[in-house]
């Protein structure tokens, strides 16, 4: 069971990195350059509030998830790992 979860998380993580690079027009950044625990906003990857809005749209379009509470969003959007966990937990059938 744990191996299955790891596989699912890895698939989400990879898809998420590709979506971020293409949707946010991250120049000179390749999906594999984004570290799983890297802070996405500010010092880390350098995303800003406009990028946060894009991520909300991206989650809705690609995973059918809505984030209405931006305080919750801050925790979820902290890193690729936190986003991946959120997606994994909320897209279970």
C-alpha positions in Angstrom: 0.0 0.0 0.0 2.8 2.4 0.9 4.5 1.8 -2.4 1.3 2.6 -4.3 0.9 5.9 -2.4 4.6 6.8 -3.1 4.0 6.1 -6.8 0.8 8.2 -6.8 2.6 11.1 -5.0 5.5 10.9 -7.5 3.1 11.1 -10.4 1.2 14.1 -8.9 4.6 15.8 -8.1 5.9 15.4 -11.6 2.6 16.6 -13.2 2.5 19.5 -10.8 6.0 20.7 -11.6 5.3 20.5 -15.4 2.0 22.4 -14.9 3.8 25.1 -12.8 6.5 25.6 -15.4 4.1 25.8 -18.3 1.3 27.7 -16.6 3.4 30.3 -14.8 5.8 30.9 -17.6 8.8 30.2 -15.4 11.7 31.2 -17.6 14.9 29.2 -17.3 13.2 26.7 -14.9 12.8 23.1 -15.8 10.3 20.9 -13.9 13.2 18.8 -12.6 14.9 22.0 -11.2 12.1 22.5 -8.7 12.9 20.8 -5.4 10.1 19.0 -3.7 10.6 20.9 -0.4 11.6 24.3 -1.9 9.5 27.2 -0.7 7.5 28.3 -3.7 6.9 31.9 -2.8 9.4 34.7 -1.9 12.9 33.5 -1.2 12.4 30.0 -2.7 11.1 29.7 -6.3 10.1 33.4 -6.2 6.4 33.1 -6.9 4.1 36.0 -6.1 0.3 36.6 -5.4 -0.5 36.5 -9.1 1.1 33.1 -9.3 -1.0 32.0 -6.4 -4.2 32.9 -8.3 -2.8 30.9 -11.3 -2.2 27.9 -9.0 -5.8 28.0 -7.7 -7.0 27.9 -11.3 -4.5 25.2 -12.2 -5.8 23.0 -9.3 -9.4 23.6 -10.3 -8.8 22.7 -14.0 -6.4 19.8 -13.6 -7.5 18.2 -10.3 -11.1 19.5 -9.7 -10.0 21.1 -6.4 -11.1 24.5 -5.1 -9.3 26.5 -2.5 -11.5 29.2 -1.0 -9.6 30.0 2.2 -6.3 31.7 1.4 -5.0 31.0 4.9 -5.4 27.3 4.1 -4.0 28.1 0.6 -0.8 29.5 2.2 -0.1 26.2 4.0 -1.0 24.1 0.9 1.1 26.3 -1.5 4.2 26.2 0.7 6.1 23.6 -1.4 5.6 21.0 -4.1 5.3 18.4 -1.3 2.5 20.2 0.5 0.6 20.7 -2.8 1.1 17.1 -3.7 -0.2 15.8 -0.3 -3.2 18.1 -0.6 -4.0 16.9 -4.1 -3.5 13.3 -3.2 -5.7 13.5 -0.1 -8.5 15.4 -1.8 -8.7 13.5 -5.1 -9.2 10.1 -3.7 -12.2 8.3 -5.1 
